[in-house]
């Protein structure tokens, strides 16, 4: 036994409420969220990329459109888009600049393009148009150039994944200075359903894996939609991605990520703050038309898979820290385990109990 016994006490706050129950101006399609200062911003599909703001992720206010005008290059590249409707934005911050990617298309068409605008601050200044990034014919993949999402890998390389419906999801490495594909870069196919509906890809790095989120089936039909979110993961940003059964996402694999509501919803993004992950998506709940904003805590289970079920959440994995012990047991290393308990009306406390080797 130890003559000197140490207990490290930590406090973990675990929210058992799945939904943040957003209120106010929450009519959105294809939302993505970012924070600057004390303000949360949601960008979404609509006229010149509409924006909503909140101080708490719950109460949302409409804040106009990000872009002052539809970029002029779209008139020849995507001539059928005449409404100024811009789809599925992606927002990120790197090298001191916000990077806003967006899609220009028309419903049911594969004549589409992804563009880019940049801005230093979200609260002041104007977006600078950086022109077109790719079109549906940029790479020989015969796919629809919409639904961009940007991720930096663990080596700091920047990638864009995109794609919709027909041939699936693709990824290409970007020049980190221009935000456009590297010269000579090729696109890699990372998910597909053999021509059936798959879109809205979003990738994050967490718990030792790249997690790929996609949306399947039909959006944009109100409560007649059958939109649903699917997940897979890989040790490499370019795949191969597999689902929980081991099925390849390039061969139709994808594990259902259910929010438990029974309502169709999808085209999600992930927002991370202070080590917490939030699933940001739109849902058709039978009362709101068009779709409404939904935000839920995203957890990870014991096998490091994303889950929206807080009862499956594993906030801290079994630990094996090693350090020296003071006192008469000096010289021994220790391993230990975390033990949780919860008193009525109190938060969950976690004790670290060292155990001699």
Secondary structure, 3 states (H helix, E strand, C coil): CCCCCCEEEEEECCCCCCECCCEECCECCCCEEEEECCEEEEEECEECCEEEEECCCCEEEEEEECCCCCCCCHHHHCCCCCCCEEEEEEEEEECCEEEEEEEECCCCCCCCEEEEEEECCCCCCCCEEEEEEEECCCCCCCCCCCCCEEEECCCCCEEEEECCCCCCEEEEEECCCCCCECCCCCCEEEECCCCCCEEEEEEEEECCEEEEEEEECCCCCHHHCCCEEEEEEECCCCCCCECCCCCEHHHCCCEECCCCCCCCEEEEEEEEECCEEEEEEEECCCCCCCCEEEEEEEEECCCCCEECCHHHCCCCCCCCCCCECCHHHCCCEEEEEEEEEECCCCCEEEEEEEEEC
